[in-house]
Amino acid sequence: MTKRNRYTPEFKSQIVLEIFKEEKSLSELASHHGIHVNQLRQWRKSALEQLPQLFT
């Protein structure tokens, strides 16, 4: 049984910014950081959903 990884909000935001830059594909970022692609998709979706709230 493997231990679940816990990522800091700072790390997640750094990765999401890399996703938004679109310099690398999701699979490239996932393999580079050792995170599953679906996890990156989930973080991106969460960031996009919460982004409008920043400007209220």
Residue frames as a rotation matrix with the C-alpha (Angstrom) as fourth column:
MET 1
0.584 0.812 0.000 0.00
0.812 -0.584 0.000 0.00
0.000 0.000 -1.000 0.00
THR 2
-0.401 -0.757 0.516 1.45
0.750 -0.595 -0.289 3.36
0.526 0.271 0.806 -1.00
LYS 3
-0.295 0.205 -0.933 1.27
0.718 -0.597 -0.358 6.58
-0.631 -0.775 0.030 0.97
ARG 4
0.598 0.581 0.552 -0.78
0.798 -0.502 -0.335 9.44
0.082 0.641 -0.763 -0.48
ASN 5
-0.578 -0.788 0.213 1.17
0.780 -0.610 -0.141 12.50
0.241 0.085 0.967 -1.48
ARG 6
0.539 0.651 -0.535 0.18
0.744 -0.665 -0.059 15.84
-0.394 -0.366 -0.843 -0.02
TYR 7
-0.298 -0.597 0.744 0.99
0.866 -0.497 -0.052 18.92
0.401 0.629 0.666 -2.04
THR 8
-0.503 0.062 -0.862 1.13
0.541 -0.755 -0.370 22.47
-0.674 -0.653 0.346 -0.72
PRO 9
0.632 0.774 -0.036 -1.13
0.501 -0.444 -0.743 25.13
-0.591 0.452 -0.668 -2.21
GLU 10
0.323 -0.604 -0.729 2.00
-0.572 -0.738 0.358 26.94
-0.754 0.301 -0.583 -3.41
PHE 11
-0.708 -0.595 0.380 3.19
-0.119 0.632 0.766 23.88
-0.696 0.497 -0.519 -5.31
LYS 12
-0.101 0.771 0.628 -0.25
0.799 0.439 -0.410 23.34
-0.592 0.461 -0.661 -6.84
SER 13
0.750 0.405 -0.523 -0.48
0.098 -0.849 -0.518 26.96
-0.654 0.338 -0.677 -7.97
GLN 14
-0.160 -0.886 -0.435 2.99
-0.603 -0.261 0.753 26.76
-0.781 0.383 -0.493 -9.51
ILE 15
-0.737 -0.082 0.671 1.98
0.329 0.824 0.462 23.69
-0.590 0.561 -0.581 -11.51
VAL 16
0.304 0.929 0.212 -1.32
0.752 -0.098 -0.652 25.27
-0.585 0.358 -0.728 -12.59
LEU 17
0.506 -0.206 -0.838 0.56
-0.374 -0.928 0.002 28.33
-0.778 0.312 -0.546 -13.82
GLU 18
-0.651 -0.759 0.028 2.79
-0.365 0.345 0.865 26.04
-0.666 0.553 -0.501 -15.88
ILE 19
-0.369 0.613 0.699 -0.36
0.747 0.643 -0.169 24.43
-0.553 0.459 -0.695 -17.32
PHE 20
0.634 0.680 -0.367 -1.78
0.381 -0.688 -0.618 27.85
-0.673 0.252 -0.695 -18.25
LYS 21
-0.009 -0.727 -0.686 1.48
-0.523 -0.582 0.623 28.83
-0.852 0.364 -0.375 -20.00
GLU 22
0.867 0.441 0.232 0.96
-0.110 0.623 -0.774 25.88
-0.486 0.646 0.589 -22.38
GLU 23
0.180 -0.885 -0.429 4.69
-0.981 -0.192 -0.016 25.53
-0.068 0.424 -0.903 -23.00
LYS 24
-0.916 -0.400 -0.038 4.50
-0.400 0.916 -0.003 21.80
0.036 0.013 -0.999 -22.21
SER 25
-0.154 0.876 -0.456 1.71
-0.314 0.394 0.864 19.27
0.937 0.276 0.215 -22.57
LEU 26
0.529 0.443 0.724 -0.10
-0.823 0.060 0.565 17.90
0.207 -0.894 0.397 -19.54
SER 27
0.969 -0.167 -0.182 1.63
0.185 0.979 0.087 14.55
0.164 -0.118 0.979 -19.96
GLU 28
0.101 -0.977 0.186 5.04
0.357 -0.139 -0.924 16.21
0.929 0.160 0.335 -20.10
LEU 29
-0.124 -0.084 0.989 4.32
-0.720 -0.678 -0.148 18.17
0.682 -0.731 0.023 -16.93
ALA 30
0.810 0.508 0.292 2.95
-0.572 0.576 0.584 15.08
0.129 -0.640 0.757 -15.22
SER 31
0.764 -0.572 -0.299 6.01
0.500 0.817 -0.287 12.99
0.408 0.070 0.910 -15.97
HIS 32
-0.088 -0.826 0.557 8.36
0.083 -0.563 -0.822 15.85
0.993 -0.026 0.119 -15.06
HIS 33
-0.265 0.052 0.963 6.78
-0.835 -0.512 -0.203 16.38
0.482 -0.858 0.179 -11.64
GLY 34
-0.935 -0.131 -0.331 5.80
-0.010 0.939 -0.345 12.75
0.356 -0.319 -0.878 -11.00
ILE 35
-0.558 0.828 0.057 2.07
-0.368 -0.185 -0.911 13.51
-0.744 -0.529 0.408 -10.76
HIS 36
-0.464 0.466 0.753 -0.73
0.724 0.690 0.020 11.69
-0.510 0.555 -0.657 -12.57
VAL 37
-0.912 0.104 0.397 -2.26
0.252 -0.621 0.742 13.55
0.324 0.777 0.540 -15.52
ASN 38
0.023 0.998 -0.055 -5.76
0.637 0.028 0.771 13.27
0.771 -0.052 -0.635 -14.04
GLN 39
0.156 -0.039 -0.987 -4.57
0.928 -0.338 0.160 15.08
-0.339 -0.940 -0.017 -10.91
LEU 40
-0.836 -0.500 -0.226 -3.28
0.373 -0.820 0.434 17.95
-0.402 0.279 0.872 -13.05
ARG 41
-0.617 0.696 0.368 -6.60
0.321 -0.205 0.925 18.11
0.719 0.689 -0.097 -14.89
GLN 42
0.288 0.737 -0.611 -8.43
0.882 0.045 0.470 18.29
0.374 -0.674 -0.637 -11.57
TRP 43
-0.210 -0.445 -0.870 -6.19
0.746 -0.649 0.152 21.13
-0.632 -0.617 0.469 -10.32
ARG 44
-0.972 -0.145 0.186 -6.67
0.235 -0.662 0.712 23.04
0.019 0.735 0.677 -13.59
LYS 45
-0.249 0.962 0.115 -10.44
0.524 0.033 0.851 22.61
0.815 0.272 -0.512 -13.44
SER 46
0.290 0.317 -0.903 -10.55
0.956 -0.149 0.254 23.76
-0.053 -0.937 -0.346 -9.82
ALA 47
-0.587 -0.596 -0.548 -8.44
0.543 -0.792 0.279 26.83
-0.600 -0.133 0.789 -10.61
LEU 48
-0.892 0.279 0.355 -10.63
0.201 -0.457 0.867 27.81
0.404 0.845 0.351 -13.56
GLU 49
0.054 0.972 -0.227 -13.79
0.719 0.120 0.685 27.43
0.693 -0.200 -0.692 -11.48
GLN 50
0.361 0.042 -0.931 -12.43
0.881 -0.342 0.327 29.60
-0.305 -0.939 -0.160 -8.66
LEU 51
-0.609 -0.739 0.288 -10.78
0.793 -0.564 0.231 32.24
-0.009 0.369 0.929 -10.82
PRO 52
-0.148 0.588 0.795 -13.84
0.392 -0.703 0.593 34.54
0.908 0.400 -0.126 -11.28
GLN 53
0.716 0.460 -0.524 -14.20
0.630 -0.103 0.770 34.81
0.301 -0.882 -0.364 -7.50
LEU 54
-0.209 -0.896 -0.391 -10.86
0.956 -0.272 0.112 36.62
-0.207 -0.351 0.913 -7.32
PHE 55
-0.870 -0.173 0.462 -12.32
0.369 -0.851 0.375 39.64
0.328 0.496 0.804 -9.05
THR 56
0.171 0.984 0.051 -15.50
0.616 -0.147 0.774 40.10
0.769 -0.101 -0.631 -7.01
